[in-house]
Amino acid sequence: MRLSTSTNLIAFRPDWVSYIPILESMRRLKAIGFDAVDLNISDAGKSFFRLADDDWKEWMEEVVALSEELQLPITQSHTPFYNALIPENERAKVWEPMIERAIIASGMAKVPWIVMHPGTYPDDHVDFRESKKRNYEYFMPKLELAEKVGCGIAIENMADDYGSGRSAHRRPLGSYCATHVDLCELVDSFNVPNVGICWDFGHAQLMGIDQREALRYMGKRLKATHVADNSGKKDDHILPFQGTVDWRSILPVLTEIGYEGDLTFEIHSSTSRLPDHLVDPMAKICHDVGRYLMDIAQGRA
């Protein structure tokens, strides 16, 4: 198990207009001591991510070259996301080409697992039959493209009213794949080897899920993680031990089930509001907490 972090740990500035470029972030994350990174290219409309630029492939070649130079592997990536199951969704015109580019870019970097969000069909909040069907139809072409470029897709667990406080990303109450049972049923329906699960501990906390039980239920389907804490009220994306997740009881189950992926932070709120000179010191604290989490997971603490 390696300690990884989303590249967005060193990215956002308090005005949410300024960004630290990914190439610089990677250099700083390597110097801090992280073993690997999750290439966060989830918001293609921002200059930070570059997927919308005409020279996006040339940019991605720079990212790959730097990853090799630093010996900092890119072991996950995160595509742009929106609720793709909303009929006639205007966002699809922009986001779908960016998602395709994100998958191709991940292939260029030989990323094992690309994290993607499932959608929820409007008003389908009872048995999610329509959502399951439409997610299958949506993801199959993505899985075929991912296989072609040598990647897998890890579908992430959601949370009801996901993204509370950021209206652009709000989901309806009753989000599909907000439980491990729904998520496993969807993943199993594809019957292809390059699909798995990304477990977001923060989302599960918002749902009140017994995460030990959930991890055991997922077993070998689990391919990637998003490690973040929260207050139990909204998706805060804060450092573990600053919220309500019981890390000491949950993490040893990763070793128990033979999880082979990384422990990957998604905790940009820990640094995004800090002045520039405090970003790296805080990221170093995040790194040190991450090493302790790995000790817990592996029975050394």
LOKOL-704943 format. One record per residue: x, y, z of N, C-alpha, C in turn. Coordinates in steps of 0.05 Angstrom, whole numbers, plus 5000, padded with zeros to 4 digits. Layout:
BEGIN
<<X,Y,Z>,<X,Y,Z>,<X,Y,Z>>;
...
END
This chain:
BEGIN
<<5017,4976,5000>,<5000,5000,5000>,<5018,5025,5000>>;
<<5012,5043,4981>,<5027,5068,4979>,<5011,5091,4990>>;
<<5025,5112,4999>,<5011,5136,5007>,<5010,5155,4983>>;
<<4986,5162,4975>,<4982,5178,4951>,<4964,5202,4959>>;
<<4963,5221,4941>,<4945,5244,4945>,<4936,5254,4918>>;
<<4912,5264,4917>,<4903,5279,4893>,<4922,5303,4889>>;
<<4928,5308,4864>,<4944,5332,4859>,<4931,5358,4868>>;
<<4905,5357,4874>,<4892,5381,4884>,<4898,5388,4913>>;
<<4915,5372,4926>,<4923,5379,4953>,<4940,5405,4952>>;
<<4955,5408,4931>,<4970,5433,4927>,<4959,5444,4900>>;
<<4938,5459,4902>,<4926,5468,4877>,<4910,5494,4880>>;
<<4888,5493,4896>,<4870,5515,4897>,<4879,5537,4915>>;
<<4874,5562,4907>,<4880,5585,4923>,<4854,5597,4934>>;
<<4856,5613,4955>,<4831,5622,4968>,<4811,5636,4950>>;
<<4820,5649,4929>,<4801,5663,4911>,<4787,5644,4892>>;
<<4796,5618,4891>,<4784,5598,4873>,<4786,5607,4843>>;
<<4803,5625,4838>,<4809,5633,4810>,<4838,5626,4804>>;
<<4856,5631,4823>,<4884,5625,4820>,<4889,5595,4826>>;
<<4908,5583,4812>,<4915,5555,4815>,<4945,5551,4814>>;
<<4954,5532,4829>,<4982,5523,4827>,<4982,5501,4806>>;
<<4997,5503,4784>,<4996,5484,4762>,<5003,5455,4771>>;
<<4992,5436,4758>,<4996,5408,4766>,<5026,5400,4765>>;
<<5041,5410,4746>,<5070,5403,4745>,<5084,5413,4770>>;
<<5078,5437,4778>,<5090,5447,4803>,<5080,5432,4827>>;
<<5055,5425,4827>,<5044,5410,4850>,<5058,5383,4852>>;
<<5063,5370,4830>,<5076,5344,4831>,<5104,5346,4842>>;
<<5119,5366,4834>,<5146,5370,4845>,<5145,5374,4875>>;
<<5127,5390,4884>,<5125,5396,4913>,<5115,5372,4929>>;
<<5096,5357,4918>,<5086,5333,4931>,<5108,5311,4934>>;
<<5124,5309,4913>,<5147,5290,4914>,<5167,5299,4936>>;
<<5173,5325,4937>,<5192,5334,4957>,<5181,5330,4986>>;
<<5155,5331,4989>,<5143,5327,5015>,<5144,5298,5023>>;
<<5143,5280,5004>,<5147,5252,5010>,<5125,5233,5002>>;
<<5106,5242,4987>,<5085,5224,4977>,<5096,5203,4958>>;
<<5085,5179,4958>,<5094,5157,4941>,<5083,5158,4913>>;
<<5059,5170,4910>,<5045,5170,4884>,<5025,5192,4885>>;
<<5012,5197,4861>,<4992,5217,4860>,<4967,5208,4845>>;
<<4945,5220,4851>,<4920,5217,4836>,<4918,5243,4819>>;
<<4919,5239,4793>,<4917,5262,4774>,<4889,5272,4773>>;
<<4884,5295,4787>,<4857,5305,4788>,<4852,5324,4764>>;
<<4837,5314,4744>,<4830,5330,4721>,<4800,5331,4719>>;
<<4787,5335,4742>,<4758,5333,4744>,<4744,5358,4735>>;
<<4757,5380,4734>,<4744,5405,4726>,<4758,5416,4701>>;
<<4750,5405,4678>,<4764,5411,4653>,<4761,5440,4644>>;
<<4742,5454,4656>,<4738,5482,4648>,<4758,5502,4659>>;
<<4774,5492,4678>,<4794,5510,4691>,<4821,5507,4678>>;
<<4836,5529,4677>,<4862,5529,4664>,<4881,5510,4678>>;
<<4876,5504,4704>,<4893,5486,4719>,<4895,5458,4707>>;
<<4873,5450,4693>,<4871,5422,4684>,<4879,5418,4655>>;
<<4876,5438,4639>,<4887,5439,4611>,<4873,5420,4591>>;
<<4854,5404,4599>,<4842,5385,4580>,<4826,5400,4558>>;
<<4817,5423,4564>,<4801,5438,4544>,<4819,5453,4524>>;
<<4845,5453,4528>,<4864,5467,4510>,<4869,5450,4485>>;
<<4875,5463,4463>,<4882,5449,4439>,<4907,5431,4441>>;
<<4925,5440,4459>,<4950,5425,4461>,<4950,5406,4486>>;
<<4926,5396,4493>,<4924,5380,4517>,<4941,5355,4517>>;
<<4945,5343,4493>,<4962,5319,4492>,<4991,5326,4497>>;
<<5000,5349,4487>,<5027,5358,4492>,<5031,5363,4522>>;
<<5011,5375,4534>,<5012,5380,4563>,<5014,5354,4578>>;
<<4998,5334,4570>,<4997,5309,4583>,<5024,5295,4580>>;
<<5037,5298,4558>,<5064,5287,4554>,<5084,5298,4574>>;
<<5081,5324,4580>,<5097,5337,4600>,<5092,5325,4628>>;
<<5067,5320,4634>,<5059,5308,4660>,<5072,5280,4662>>;
<<5070,5265,4641>,<5080,5237,4641>,<5111,5238,4644>>;
<<5124,5256,4630>,<5153,5258,4631>,<5162,5266,4660>>;
<<5148,5284,4672>,<5155,5293,4699>,<5150,5270,4719>>;
<<5128,5255,4716>,<5123,5232,4733>,<5146,5213,4732>>;
<<5156,5207,4708>,<5178,5189,4705>,<5204,5200,4717>>;
<<5209,5226,4712>,<5233,5239,4723>,<5233,5238,4753>>;
<<5211,5244,4765>,<5209,5246,4795>,<5206,5218,4807>>;
<<5200,5198,4791>,<5193,5172,4801>,<5169,5174,4820>>;
<<5150,5189,4810>,<5125,5194,4825>,<5102,5183,4808>>;
<<5095,5158,4811>,<5075,5146,4793>,<5047,5158,4796>>;
<<5032,5159,4774>,<5004,5168,4775>,<4988,5142,4776>>;
<<4978,5136,4799>,<4964,5110,4803>,<4934,5112,4802>>;
<<4923,5136,4802>,<4895,5141,4798>,<4891,5167,4782>>;
<<4868,5170,4771>,<4860,5196,4760>,<4831,5200,4765>>;
<<4821,5225,4761>,<4793,5231,4766>,<4782,5247,4743>>;
<<4763,5236,4729>,<4751,5250,4706>,<4733,5272,4714>>;
<<4726,5291,4696>,<4705,5310,4702>,<4679,5294,4708>>;
<<4661,5307,4723>,<4637,5293,4731>,<4613,5312,4731>>;
<<4590,5300,4726>,<4564,5313,4727>,<4544,5291,4727>>;
<<4518,5297,4731>,<4498,5276,4730>,<4491,5270,4701>>;
<<4504,5250,4690>,<4501,5244,4662>,<4474,5232,4655>>;
<<4458,5225,4675>,<4433,5212,4669>,<4409,5231,4667>>;
<<4415,5257,4671>,<4394,5277,4667>,<4389,5280,4637>>;
<<4364,5275,4628>,<4359,5277,4599>,<4364,5306,4588>>;
<<4375,5307,4565>,<4380,5332,4551>,<4397,5351,4569>>;
<<4416,5340,4583>,<4433,5356,4600>,<4452,5373,4584>>;
<<4450,5399,4587>,<4467,5417,4571>,<4497,5414,4578>>;
<<4503,5405,4602>,<4531,5401,4610>,<4545,5379,4594>>;
<<4529,5361,4583>,<4541,5338,4568>,<4556,5348,4544>>;
<<4548,5369,4532>,<4561,5379,4507>,<4590,5387,4513>>;
<<4595,5397,4537>,<4623,5404,4544>,<4637,5381,4558>>;
<<4623,5368,4577>,<4636,5349,4594>,<4642,5322,4581>>;
<<4626,5312,4563>,<4631,5286,4551>,<4657,5286,4535>>;
<<4662,5306,4518>,<4688,5306,4505>,<4712,5307,4524>>;
<<4708,5322,4547>,<4729,5324,4567>,<4734,5297,4581>>;
<<4712,5282,4586>,<4715,5256,4599>,<4730,5237,4580>>;
<<4724,5238,4555>,<4738,5221,4536>,<4768,5229,4535>>;
<<4774,5255,4535>,<4802,5263,4536>,<4815,5254,4562>>;
<<4801,5255,4584>,<4812,5247,4610>,<4819,5217,4610>>;
<<4803,5201,4597>,<4809,5172,4595>,<4833,5168,4577>>;
<<4835,5182,4555>,<4858,5179,4537>,<4883,5189,4551>>;
<<4881,5212,4565>,<4904,5222,4580>,<4913,5203,4601>>;
<<4895,5189,4614>,<4902,5169,4635>,<4917,5146,4622>>;
<<4908,5139,4598>,<4922,5118,4583>,<4951,5126,4577>>;
<<4955,5151,4569>,<4982,5161,4564>,<5000,5158,4588>>;
<<4988,5162,4612>,<5004,5160,4637>,<5004,5132,4649>>;
<<4991,5113,4634>,<4990,5085,4644>,<4977,5084,4672>>;
<<4956,5099,4676>,<4942,5100,4701>,<4926,5074,4704>>;
<<4929,5059,4726>,<4914,5034,4729>,<4884,5039,4732>>;
<<4876,5060,4748>,<4848,5063,4754>,<4839,5092,4751>>;
<<4819,5096,4735>,<4806,5122,4730>,<4781,5123,4747>>;
<<4779,5143,4764>,<4755,5145,4781>,<4733,5161,4766>>;
<<4709,5150,4766>,<4686,5163,4754>,<4662,5162,4772>>;
<<4644,5181,4769>,<4619,5182,4785>,<4596,5169,4770>>;
<<4580,5153,4784>,<4555,5144,4771>,<4534,5166,4772>>;
<<4513,5163,4756>,<4492,5183,4756>,<4467,5172,4769>>;
<<4447,5190,4773>,<4421,5182,4783>,<4400,5193,4764>>;
<<4383,5175,4754>,<4361,5184,4736>,<4341,5199,4753>>;
<<4330,5222,4742>,<4312,5238,4758>,<4288,5223,4768>>;
<<4281,5227,4793>,<4258,5215,4807>,<4260,5185,4810>>;
<<4283,5174,4806>,<4287,5145,4808>,<4300,5139,4835>>;
<<4284,5141,4857>,<4296,5139,4884>,<4284,5117,4901>>;
<<4271,5098,4888>,<4259,5076,4903>,<4276,5051,4901>>;
<<4276,5039,4877>,<4293,5015,4873>,<4316,5020,4854>>;
<<4318,5044,4842>,<4340,5052,4825>,<4343,5034,4800>>;
<<4321,5021,4792>,<4322,5003,4770>,<4331,5017,4744>>;
<<4319,5041,4740>,<4325,5056,4716>,<4353,5067,4717>>;
<<4362,5076,4740>,<4389,5086,4744>,<4410,5065,4738>>;
<<4405,5041,4748>,<4424,5019,4743>,<4426,5013,4713>>;
<<4403,5012,4699>,<4403,5006,4671>,<4417,5027,4655>>;
<<4412,5053,4661>,<4424,5075,4646>,<4453,5078,4653>>;
<<4462,5072,4677>,<4490,5073,4684>,<4505,5051,4668>>;
<<4493,5028,4666>,<4506,5007,4650>,<4510,5016,4621>>;
<<4489,5028,4610>,<4491,5038,4582>,<4511,5060,4580>>;
<<4513,5077,4600>,<4532,5099,4599>,<4561,5090,4602>>;
<<4566,5071,4620>,<4593,5064,4626>,<4606,5044,4607>>;
<<4589,5028,4593>,<4601,5007,4576>,<4619,5019,4555>>;
<<4611,5040,4540>,<4630,5052,4521>,<4655,5064,4534>>;
<<4652,5074,4559>,<4675,5085,4573>,<4694,5063,4581>>;
<<4683,5040,4589>,<4700,5017,4596>,<4715,5006,4571>>;
<<4701,5006,4549>,<4714,4997,4524>,<4737,5015,4516>>;
<<4733,5042,4518>,<4754,5061,4512>,<4777,5057,4532>>;
<<4770,5054,4558>,<4791,5051,4579>,<4807,5026,4573>>;
<<4794,5004,4566>,<4809,4980,4559>,<4827,4984,4536>>;
<<4818,4999,4516>,<4834,5004,4493>,<4860,5019,4499>>;
<<4859,5037,4519>,<4883,5052,4527>,<4897,5040,4551>>;
<<4887,5017,4560>,<4902,5003,4581>,<4895,5010,4610>>;
<<4871,5020,4614>,<4863,5029,4641>,<4838,5015,4650>>;
<<4833,5016,4677>,<4808,5008,4688>,<4792,5032,4698>>;
<<4767,5028,4703>,<4750,5049,4714>,<4740,5040,4741>>;
<<4745,5057,4761>,<4735,5052,4789>,<4712,5070,4794>>;
<<4688,5059,4797>,<4664,5075,4801>,<4662,5082,4831>>;
<<4657,5107,4836>,<4658,5117,4864>,<4630,5117,4877>>;
<<4630,5110,4903>,<4605,5112,4919>,<4598,5142,4923>>;
<<4572,5147,4921>,<4561,5174,4923>,<4549,5178,4951>>;
<<4537,5201,4955>,<4523,5207,4980>,<4498,5224,4972>>;
<<4477,5220,4987>,<4453,5236,4982>,<4459,5265,4986>>;
<<4447,5282,4968>,<4451,5310,4969>,<4481,5317,4968>>;
<<4495,5301,4951>,<4524,5304,4948>,<4532,5332,4940>>;
<<4553,5342,4952>,<4564,5369,4945>,<4548,5392,4957>>;
<<4535,5387,4979>,<4519,5407,4992>,<4534,5433,4995>>;
<<4523,5455,4986>,<4536,5481,4988>,<4548,5490,4961>>;
<<4551,5472,4942>,<4561,5479,4915>,<4540,5471,4895>>;
<<4523,5489,4888>,<4499,5483,4873>,<4504,5469,4847>>;
<<4527,5475,4834>,<4533,5463,4808>,<4536,5432,4810>>;
<<4542,5422,4834>,<4547,5394,4837>,<4527,5380,4854>>;
<<4505,5393,4861>,<4485,5381,4878>,<4471,5357,4864>>;
<<4466,5337,4880>,<4451,5314,4870>,<4425,5311,4885>>;
<<4405,5298,4874>,<4380,5295,4888>,<4382,5277,4913>>;
<<4364,5281,4932>,<4363,5262,4954>,<4357,5235,4942>>;
<<4370,5215,4952>,<4367,5189,4941>,<4385,5185,4917>>;
<<4411,5186,4921>,<4431,5183,4899>,<4437,5154,4895>>;
<<4438,5145,4870>,<4445,5118,4863>,<4474,5113,4870>>;
<<4480,5089,4880>,<4507,5080,4889>,<4516,5096,4913>>;
<<4497,5105,4930>,<4505,5116,4955>,<4508,5094,4976>>;
<<4503,5069,4969>,<4508,5047,4987>,<4527,5027,4972>>;
<<4541,5012,4988>,<4560,4993,4976>,<4545,4970,4962>>;
<<4521,4964,4970>,<4505,4943,4958>,<4498,4950,4929>>;
<<4487,4975,4925>,<4481,4984,4898>,<4506,4985,4881>>;
<<4527,4995,4892>,<4552,4999,4877>,<4563,4972,4868>>;
<<4563,4952,4886>,<4573,4926,4878>,<4555,4913,4857>>;
<<4529,4917,4859>,<4511,4905,4839>,<4516,4918,4811>>;
<<4521,4944,4811>,<4528,4957,4785>,<4554,4947,4774>>;
<<4574,4946,4790>,<4601,4937,4781>,<4600,4908,4771>>;
<<4585,4891,4786>,<4583,4863,4778>,<4568,4859,4752>>;
<<4550,4878,4745>,<4534,4875,4721>,<4550,4877,4695>>;
<<4574,4889,4696>,<4589,4893,4672>,<4603,4868,4662>>;
<<4612,4851,4681>,<4625,4826,4674>,<4649,4831,4656>>;
<<4665,4851,4662>,<4690,4857,4649>,<4712,4860,4670>>;
<<4737,4855,4663>,<4758,4856,4684>,<4767,4884,4692>>;
<<4762,4904,4675>,<4773,4931,4680>,<4753,4950,4693>>;
<<4737,4939,4711>,<4719,4956,4727>,<4721,4948,4756>>;
<<4719,4968,4774>,<4721,4964,4802>,<4708,4987,4817>>;
<<4716,4989,4842>,<4704,5009,4860>,<4725,5028,4871>>;
<<4719,5053,4872>,<4734,5073,4889>,<4716,5079,4913>>;
<<4726,5073,4936>,<4711,5078,4961>,<4719,5105,4973>>;
<<4699,5123,4974>,<4703,5149,4986>,<4693,5148,5015>>;
<<4712,5148,5034>,<4705,5145,5062>,<4688,5169,5072>>;
<<4693,5192,5061>,<4676,5215,5069>,<4648,5212,5060>>;
<<4643,5204,5036>,<4616,5200,5026>,<4601,5179,5043>>;
<<4616,5157,5049>,<4603,5136,5066>,<4596,5146,5094>>;
<<4613,5164,5104>,<4607,5175,5131>,<4581,5192,5130>>;
<<4578,5207,5108>,<4553,5222,5106>,<4528,5205,5105>>;
<<4531,5181,5094>,<4509,5162,5092>,<4505,5145,5117>>;
<<4523,5148,5136>,<4520,5132,5161>,<4525,5102,5157>>;
<<4541,5095,5138>,<4546,5067,5131>,<4567,5055,5151>>;
<<4562,5030,5158>,<4583,5015,5173>,<4605,5008,5153>>;
<<4627,5023,5154>,<4647,5021,5134>,<4663,4995,5136>>;
<<4665,4984,5159>,<4678,4958,5162>,<4663,4937,5147>>;
<<4637,4936,5151>,<4619,4918,5137>,<4620,4922,5107>>;
<<4620,4948,5099>,<4620,4955,5070>,<4646,4945,5057>>;
<<4669,4950,5069>,<4694,4941,5058>,<4696,4911,5054>>;
<<4686,4897,5074>,<4685,4867,5073>,<4667,4858,5050>>;
<<4645,4872,5047>,<4626,4865,5026>,<4638,4870,4998>>;
<<4653,4892,4995>,<4665,4898,4969>,<4688,4879,4963>>;
<<4704,4873,4983>,<4727,4854,4979>,<4745,4863,4956>>;
<<4749,4844,4937>,<4768,4849,4916>,<4758,4868,4895>>;
<<4733,4876,4896>,<4723,4896,4878>,<4736,4923,4883>>;
<<4746,4927,4908>,<4758,4953,4916>,<4785,4957,4902>>;
<<4787,4978,4886>,<4812,4983,4871>,<4825,5010,4878>>;
<<4810,5028,4890>,<4821,5055,4895>,<4806,5067,4919>>;
<<4818,5087,4931>,<4805,5101,4954>,<4806,5131,4951>>;
<<4787,5144,4964>,<4788,5173,4969>,<4787,5176,5000>>;
<<4809,5185,5011>,<4811,5187,5040>,<4806,5216,5048>>;
<<4784,5221,5062>,<4778,5248,5072>,<4759,5245,5095>>;
<<4759,5265,5112>,<4742,5266,5136>,<4721,5287,5132>>;
<<4701,5287,5149>,<4680,5308,5148>,<4665,5309,5175>>;
<<4648,5329,5177>,<4633,5333,5201>,<4609,5315,5204>>;
<<4603,5300,5183>,<4579,5283,5182>,<4555,5298,5171>>;
<<4560,5324,5164>,<4538,5340,5153>,<4542,5348,5124>>;
<<4566,5352,5116>,<4572,5358,5088>,<4600,5347,5080>>;
<<4605,5346,5055>,<4630,5334,5045>,<4653,5354,5047>>;
<<4664,5355,5071>,<4684,5376,5078>,<4711,5372,5065>>;
<<4719,5348,5058>,<4746,5342,5047>,<4768,5353,5065>>;
<<4767,5345,5090>,<4787,5353,5109>,<4804,5330,5118>>;
<<4826,5336,5132>,<4846,5316,5140>,<4834,5297,5160>>;
<<4839,5271,5158>,<4831,5251,5178>,<4838,5260,5206>>;
<<4821,5253,5225>,<4822,5260,5253>,<4812,5288,5259>>;
<<4804,5303,5238>,<4792,5329,5242>,<4761,5328,5239>>;
<<4751,5304,5234>,<4722,5301,5230>,<4712,5277,5247>>;
<<4693,5263,5236>,<4678,5243,5252>,<4683,5214,5244>>;
<<4700,5210,5223>,<4705,5182,5214>,<4723,5168,5235>>;
<<4715,5143,5241>,<4730,5127,5260>,<4752,5111,5246>>;
<<4774,5124,5240>,<4795,5112,5223>,<4808,5088,5237>>;
<<4810,5088,5263>,<4824,5066,5277>,<4809,5040,5274>>;
<<4783,5041,5272>,<4768,5016,5269>,<4764,5007,5240>>;
<<4765,5027,5222>,<4759,5021,5194>,<4784,5011,5178>>;
<<4806,5025,5181>,<4829,5020,5163>,<4841,4992,5165>>;
<<4842,4979,5188>,<4853,4952,5188>,<4838,4932,5170>>;
<<4813,4939,5163>,<4797,4921,5146>,<4809,4921,5118>>;
<<4823,4943,5110>,<4836,4943,5083>,<4857,4921,5082>>;
<<4872,4917,5102>,<4891,4895,5103>,<4877,4868,5104>>;
<<4857,4867,5120>,<4841,4842,5123>,<4831,4832,5097>>;
<<4821,4850,5079>,<4809,4841,5054>,<4830,4839,5031>>;
<<4855,4845,5038>,<4876,4843,5018>,<4876,4865,4997>>;
<<4868,4889,5006>,<4868,4912,4987>,<4896,4917,4977>>;
<<4898,4920,4950>,<4924,4923,4937>,<4929,4951,4926>>;
<<4910,4969,4930>,<4913,4996,4919>,<4926,5015,4939>>;
<<4923,5041,4934>,<4936,5061,4950>,<4916,5073,4970>>;
<<4928,5086,4990>,<4913,5103,5008>,<4916,5132,4997>>;
<<4894,5142,4986>,<4896,5167,4970>,<4880,5189,4982>>;
<<4893,5210,4990>,<4879,5234,5001>,<4863,5249,4980>>;
<<4840,5259,4988>,<4825,5278,4973>,<4816,5300,4993>>;
<<4835,5316,5002>,<4831,5334,5025>,<4840,5362,5018>>;
<<4832,5372,4995>,<4840,5398,4986>,<4831,5421,5004>>;
<<4809,5416,5020>,<4800,5437,5038>,<4820,5442,5061>>;
<<4839,5424,5065>,<4859,5427,5086>,<4879,5449,5078>>;
<<4882,5455,5052>,<4902,5474,5044>,<4891,5497,5028>>;
<<4867,5495,5017>,<4858,5514,4997>,<4854,5542,5007>>;
<<4849,5545,5033>,<4845,5572,5045>,<4870,5583,5058>>;
<<4891,5568,5058>,<4916,5578,5071>,<4931,5597,5053>>;
<<4946,5616,5065>,<4964,5633,5049>,<4986,5615,5037>>;
<<4998,5625,5016>,<5017,5609,5000>,<5039,5597,5017>>;
<<5050,5612,5036>,<5074,5602,5050>,<5067,5580,5070>>;
<<5041,5575,5075>,<5033,5553,5094>,<5023,5528,5080>>;
<<5021,5529,5053>,<5010,5506,5039>,<5028,5482,5041>>;
<<5054,5484,5036>,<5072,5461,5038>,<5075,5451,5066>>;
<<5078,5468,5087>,<5079,5458,5114>,<5054,5442,5122>>;
<<5031,5451,5113>,<5006,5437,5118>,<5005,5410,5103>>;
<<5014,5411,5078>,<5015,5386,5062>,<5034,5366,5075>>;
<<5055,5375,5088>,<5074,5357,5102>,<5060,5345,5126>>;
<<5043,5360,5140>,<5028,5349,5162>,<5008,5328,5152>>;
<<4996,5334,5129>,<4978,5314,5116>,<4993,5288,5110>>;
<<5017,5291,5099>,<5034,5268,5094>,<5040,5252,5119>>;
<<5047,5265,5141>,<5053,5252,5166>,<5029,5237,5177>>;
<<5005,5250,5175>,<4981,5236,5183>,<4975,5212,5166>>;
<<4981,5215,5140>,<4978,5192,5121>,<4995,5169,5128>>;
<<5020,5174,5136>,<5038,5152,5145>,<5026,5138,5169>>;
<<5015,5154,5187>,<5003,5142,5211>,<4978,5125,5204>>;
<<4962,5135,5185>,<4939,5119,5176>,<4948,5093,5164>>;
<<4971,5093,5149>,<4981,5068,5138>,<4990,5049,5160>>;
<<5002,5060,5182>,<5010,5044,5204>,<4985,5031,5217>>;
<<4963,5046,5219>,<4938,5035,5230>,<4928,5013,5212>>;
<<4928,5018,5186>,<4917,4998,5167>,<4933,4972,5168>>;
<<4959,4974,5173>,<4977,4951,5172>,<4983,4940,5200>>;
<<4968,4949,5220>,<4971,4938,5247>,<4996,4946,5262>>;
<<5008,4969,5254>,<5032,4978,5267>,<5027,5000,5287>>;
<<5002,5008,5290>,<4995,5030,5309>,<4968,5025,5322>>;
END
